[in-house]
Amino acid sequence: MTTSVRGDQLARLLGRWHSLPGRHRSPDYAALGAAVRGLLADGRLALGVRLPAERELAEALGVSRTTVSAAYRALRESGHLNSRRGAGSWTTLPNGHRVATSGLWTPDDDLDMIDLGCAASAAPVELVPAARAAADELPRYLGSAGYHPAGLTELRAAVAEAYTTRGVPTSAEQILITSGTQQALDLVLRLTVPVGAPVLVETPTYPNALAALAARRARISTHGLDTATGWDAELLLGALRQTRPRLAYVITEFQNPTGHLMPAELRERMVATAHATGTELVVDESFVDLSLDNPEMPPPVAVFDRHSRVLSIGGMSKAYWGGLRIGWVRASAPLVQRLAAIRVGVDMASPVLEQLVAVQLLQAASSIVSARRAQLQFRRDALVTALREQLPEWRFFIPGGGVTLWAELDGPISSALSRAAEDVGVRLAPGPRFGLDGTLERFLRLPFTLPADDLVEAVRRIASVRHDLDRAPRPAWRTPAVIA
Ligand SMILES: Cc1ncc(COP(=O)(O)O)c(C=O)c1O
């Protein structure tokens, strides 16, 4: 974990802090303080990090030490900085703030905030009846200790059946129930990726997958997706052949964030190439149920797997509810056993009650999922219309499913725009969060999981601050500096 940040590093993170919207109305120290708060708000500057000494930051920014002193004082007063004489200043949370569902802190009175940082839906109405029915089922398990490291057999069987229906014959022994898809990925990485091993990921990709890979200290290389067309088959297969990664992580259905769906032919070639290069293929199927326009889906990647190279991971967070924390791995039965053994060392097992709720929900899958699809389709269309009206210069591919739209902006403004949007009550996840090296400043992920009215209002607010950004000098593209 980063525990301190140097002056040059913070200066780079701050970018053109002095030309943010509204800047012409505030003195330098206030603009600097606001920019540091913005970095904290979008998670680019962590909590508990020691900021550089005033003189060092002043030099790096080319401002007077008095300006930095005053900015630090303002940050202390607003509760974003703790200072100890002679020791330094650490980033912190102001009193009365909490961690929001997005994982970012947010003021308690922040009721008007539209959170587009999080790409997940509220629970379906069926959840409470499912929870009641699950409670009725619970006595069947109360006579035992309740630890089932691989998951309840009935839930494993229900998940296996869904795979079989999709065209990959699967038995309950091939399913491991996990605490969400995130834990599924983490366990797979623990099993297959030794520290420092080469790994291939898409860029842009799901930020928490990058976090899980960073925790394994994997050596990450990337395959860049085209905003309009998705994967480039030759480049993806070429990257596999050249880097021969230990593992490749791909989101084949309505990729987060770009929304692309991998065609069947590439699925087949990818599996064959992974076999040739000795690569474990981890296929994140988080959005597989959420096809919005075309019910015809390409076959699951596992269909093409003849050598147990494919580990499919998925879960209930996107079509049902993230708060359930139910996910799974589909792999060979022996691999599932090994993953279950690792899992015991992490959290023993998933909660019995939640697994029973999941069983209930899967029994009602067709009606719950079709309602979810209709809801998301409506919301996506509302978002697309609002963007075309309010921000016609932005370009995007209309995703045929999933929950996210990846917009190409009209300049490298994603972080600045996200900071400005926070001031008008819209939380955004800027493009660089979805990559590794501070690139993707020209992109912004927009989820369409909130009600249509909120999405339209959010776009209106984003458009208003976007036009304010123009009054300041346009941020120019700069080569990112290396952070050691
Ligand atoms: C691609 C992808 N994988 C995994 C996850 C995490 O899912 P879960 O809530 O099941 O852990 C998400 C959630 O946004 C996701 O988008």
The ligand as an ORCA input file, in Angstrom:
! r2SCAN-3c Opt
* xyz 0 1
  C     -16.801     -7.742    -14.372
  C     -17.126     -7.836    -12.910
  N     -16.641     -8.848    -12.199
  C     -16.900     -8.963    -10.890
  C     -17.682     -8.040    -10.232
  C     -17.922     -8.205     -8.772
  O     -19.090     -8.884     -8.589
  P     -19.577     -9.451     -7.198
  O     -20.446     -8.402     -6.595
  O     -20.329    -10.684     -7.579
  O     -18.378     -9.753     -6.368
  C     -18.226     -6.979    -10.935
  C     -19.045     -5.964    -10.261
  O     -19.201     -4.863    -10.733
  C     -17.944     -6.872    -12.309
  O     -18.418     -5.848    -13.037
*
